Amino acid sequence: MVTIKDIAREADVSFTTVSNVIHGNTKRVSAGTVERINEIMKKRGYVPNMGARALVGSKTKLIAFAYQSYQPVAESNVMEDTFVSQLTGELERCIHEADYDMMLTFVDSQNGMVAAAQRWNADGIVVLGATPQQCTRLLEATQKPIAFIDCSLEDGSESIRKNYVTVTLDDRAAAYEMTKYLIACGHKKIGFVCRTTVE
């Protein structure tokens, strides 16, 4: 197995220089040296050890994506949900373009989201579909940057900390537009079906 020492020896640079290039700390490394090290790593098939990177406390280049499933995970395939599968694909594409990797988990309990966030050593967390209570617990349990998607946060969440963003869907406006369309089509008996409300 190729090590950083092997790369450093072949590139005729120090162990620290190779480590800096791997971790993106290239301010004090010439462009030519960075290119040479990257070429050698590619040629030798060197892959950085993500576990070791996490242990030394540097950036892991990992983004965690957690989805709150409203059915027991063991009894369902949440990827059959078109919205979830398309969002997961787009997230992975964007995260990959930013030179990060994505970890994916589905949780089906109120405490599962916080437990997953505390267990991971990721640089940031993307959360889909969590309850307001889960969002608050998550903000309190970790200082990692969080992006909430389709989550309603409790009043006062901004007082817990600032490094989070929310992307919400306007369900009320969407329901209005759908109903208006059905009425325009001449329908008079319009029903509404949804899953059981959580908490």
C-alpha positions as CSV (number, residue, x, y, z in Angstrom):
1,M,0.0,0.0,0.0
2,V,1.3,3.4,-1.0
3,T,1.9,5.8,1.9
4,I,2.4,9.6,2.2
5,K,6.1,8.9,2.9
6,D,6.4,7.0,-0.5
7,I,4.8,10.0,-2.3
8,A,7.1,12.5,-0.5
9,R,10.2,10.4,-1.4
10,E,9.2,10.2,-5.0
11,A,8.3,13.9,-5.3
12,D,11.5,14.9,-3.4
13,V,9.5,16.9,-0.8
14,S,8.8,16.6,2.9
15,F,6.0,14.5,4.5
16,T,4.4,17.7,5.6
17,T,4.3,19.2,2.1
18,V,2.5,16.1,0.8
19,S,0.1,16.2,3.8
20,N,-0.7,19.8,3.1
21,V,-1.5,19.1,-0.5
22,I,-3.8,16.3,0.4
23,H,-5.6,18.5,2.9
24,G,-5.9,21.4,0.6
25,N,-3.4,23.6,2.5
26,T,-1.4,24.8,-0.5
27,K,-0.9,28.5,0.2
28,R,2.8,27.9,0.9
29,V,3.3,25.2,-1.8
30,S,4.2,26.2,-5.4
31,A,1.7,25.3,-8.1
32,G,4.4,23.1,-9.8
33,T,4.9,21.1,-6.6
34,V,1.2,20.6,-6.1
35,E,0.8,19.4,-9.7
36,R,3.8,17.0,-9.3
37,I,2.5,15.6,-6.0
38,N,-1.0,15.1,-7.5
39,E,0.4,13.4,-10.6
40,I,2.4,11.0,-8.4
41,M,-0.6,10.2,-6.2
42,K,-2.7,9.5,-9.3
43,K,0.0,7.4,-10.9
44,R,0.6,5.3,-7.7
45,G,-3.1,5.0,-6.9
46,Y,-2.8,6.8,-3.6
47,V,-6.2,7.3,-1.8
48,P,-6.3,9.5,1.4
49,N,-7.4,7.6,4.5
50,M,-10.6,9.4,5.5
51,G,-10.6,7.7,8.9
52,A,-7.1,8.9,9.7
53,R,-8.0,12.4,8.5
54,A,-10.9,12.4,10.9
55,L,-8.7,11.2,13.8
56,V,-6.3,14.1,13.5
57,G,-9.2,16.6,13.7
58,S,-8.8,18.1,10.2
59,K,-11.6,18.5,7.7
60,T,-13.0,15.1,6.8
61,K,-14.4,16.3,3.4
62,L,-17.6,14.5,4.3
63,I,-21.1,15.9,4.3
64,A,-23.8,13.8,6.2
65,F,-27.3,13.6,4.7
66,A,-30.0,12.5,7.1
67,Y,-33.6,11.9,6.2
68,Q,-36.4,11.5,8.7
69,S,-38.5,8.6,7.5
70,Y,-42.1,8.5,8.8
71,Q,-42.2,4.7,8.4
72,P,-39.9,2.2,10.1
73,V,-36.8,2.1,8.0
74,A,-36.6,-1.8,8.2
75,E,-40.1,-2.0,6.7
76,S,-39.9,0.5,3.8
77,N,-37.7,1.6,0.9
78,V,-37.5,5.4,1.3
79,M,-35.7,5.7,-2.0
80,E,-38.9,4.8,-3.8
81,D,-40.1,8.3,-2.9
82,T,-39.4,10.3,-6.1
83,F,-38.7,13.5,-4.2
84,V,-36.2,11.9,-1.8
85,S,-34.4,10.0,-4.6
86,Q,-34.1,13.0,-6.9
87,L,-33.0,15.3,-4.0
88,T,-30.4,12.7,-2.9
89,G,-29.0,12.4,-6.4
90,E,-28.7,16.2,-6.8
91,L,-27.2,16.6,-3.4
92,E,-24.6,13.9,-4.2
93,R,-23.8,15.6,-7.5
94,C,-23.3,19.0,-5.9
95,I,-21.3,17.7,-3.0
96,H,-19.1,15.7,-5.3
97,E,-18.5,18.8,-7.5
98,A,-17.2,20.6,-4.3
99,D,-14.7,17.7,-3.8
100,Y,-16.6,16.3,-0.8
101,D,-18.1,12.9,-0.2
102,M,-21.7,12.3,1.1
103,M,-22.7,9.9,3.9
104,L,-26.4,8.9,3.8
105,T,-28.6,7.6,6.6
106,F,-32.4,7.3,7.2
107,V,-33.7,7.6,10.7
108,D,-37.2,6.7,12.0
109,S,-37.1,7.8,15.6
110,Q,-37.1,11.1,17.4
111,N,-33.7,10.5,18.9
112,G,-32.2,8.9,15.8
113,M,-31.3,12.2,14.1
114,V,-29.3,13.5,17.0
115,A,-27.6,10.1,17.6
116,A,-26.6,10.0,13.9
117,A,-25.2,13.6,14.0
118,Q,-23.1,12.9,17.1
119,R,-21.8,9.6,15.7
120,W,-20.5,11.1,12.5
121,N,-17.4,13.1,12.1
122,A,-18.6,15.1,9.1
123,D,-17.8,18.7,8.2
124,G,-21.5,19.5,7.8
125,I,-25.0,18.0,7.9
126,V,-27.9,18.2,5.5
127,V,-31.3,17.3,7.2
128,L,-34.5,16.5,5.3
129,G,-37.9,16.3,6.9
130,A,-37.1,16.5,10.6
131,T,-39.7,17.7,13.1
132,P,-39.3,21.1,14.8
133,Q,-38.3,19.3,18.0
134,Q,-35.6,17.3,16.2
135,C,-34.3,20.4,14.6
136,T,-34.0,22.1,18.0
137,R,-32.3,19.0,19.5
138,L,-29.9,18.9,16.6
139,L,-28.9,22.6,16.9
140,E,-28.2,22.0,20.6
141,A,-26.3,18.7,20.2
142,T,-23.7,19.8,17.6
143,Q,-21.9,22.9,16.4
144,K,-21.5,21.6,12.9
145,P,-23.0,23.7,10.1
146,I,-26.5,22.4,9.2
147,A,-28.7,22.8,6.2
148,F,-32.4,22.0,6.9
149,I,-34.5,21.1,3.9
150,D,-38.3,21.0,4.3
151,C,-38.1,21.3,8.1
152,S,-40.2,23.6,10.3
153,L,-38.0,25.1,13.0
154,E,-39.4,26.1,16.4
155,D,-39.6,29.8,17.3
156,G,-36.3,31.0,18.9
157,S,-34.1,28.5,17.0
158,E,-31.9,31.4,15.8
159,S,-31.1,32.1,19.5
160,I,-29.4,28.7,19.9
161,R,-26.8,29.4,17.2
162,K,-26.4,31.0,13.8
163,N,-24.5,28.5,11.6
164,Y,-27.5,26.9,9.9
165,V,-29.7,27.6,6.9
166,T,-33.2,26.4,6.0
167,V,-34.7,25.7,2.6
168,T,-38.5,25.3,3.0
169,L,-41.3,24.4,0.7
170,D,-44.4,26.5,0.6
171,D,-46.9,23.7,1.1
172,R,-49.9,26.1,1.5
173,A,-49.2,27.9,-1.8
174,A,-48.7,24.6,-3.6
175,A,-52.0,23.2,-2.2
176,Y,-53.8,26.4,-3.2
177,E,-52.5,26.1,-6.8
178,M,-53.4,22.4,-7.1
179,T,-56.9,23.0,-5.8
180,K,-57.4,26.0,-8.1
181,Y,-56.3,23.8,-11.0
182,L,-58.8,21.0,-10.1
183,I,-61.6,23.5,-9.7
184,A,-60.7,25.0,-13.1
185,C,-61.0,21.5,-14.6
186,G,-64.6,21.4,-13.3
187,H,-64.0,19.1,-10.3
188,K,-66.3,19.8,-7.3
189,K,-65.6,16.9,-4.8
190,I,-61.9,17.4,-3.9
191,G,-60.3,15.3,-1.2
192,F,-57.0,15.6,0.6
193,V,-54.9,12.6,1.6
194,C,-51.7,12.8,3.7
195,R,-49.7,10.7,6.1
196,T,-50.3,10.9,9.8
197,T,-48.9,14.0,11.4
198,V,-45.9,13.4,13.6
199,E,-46.0,14.9,17.2
